[in-house]
Amino acid sequence: MVLAMLILASAGSAAFIAAAPFVLGAVGFTSGGIVAGSVAAKMMGTAAAASGGGVAAGSMVALLQSAGAAGLSAAASTAVGVGGALVGAAIAR
């Protein structure tokens, strides 16, 4: 049971890290900017309306766009990997 949990946690971590750039691109956070009409564009519009017209630095939209444009930082990769490991471990239960 413990070995299966370790294997699935490792696989989940690797899968989430590998999939993150594709998922970001699929929802509209790309290296060329936010894609018009995408989920990302809707998020940006909502964030801008909530903050009085601009997207605040450090907001979720800003962080996701940064990751979509430049890739995941070490901290973001760690967080995504931990999330994948938790999902993998939960599946093993």
Summary of the structure (lengths in Angstrom):
residues: 93
radius of gyration: 15.8
end to end distance: 8.1
largest distance: 52.1
contacts: 256
relative contact order: 0.23
helix: 73%
strand: 4%
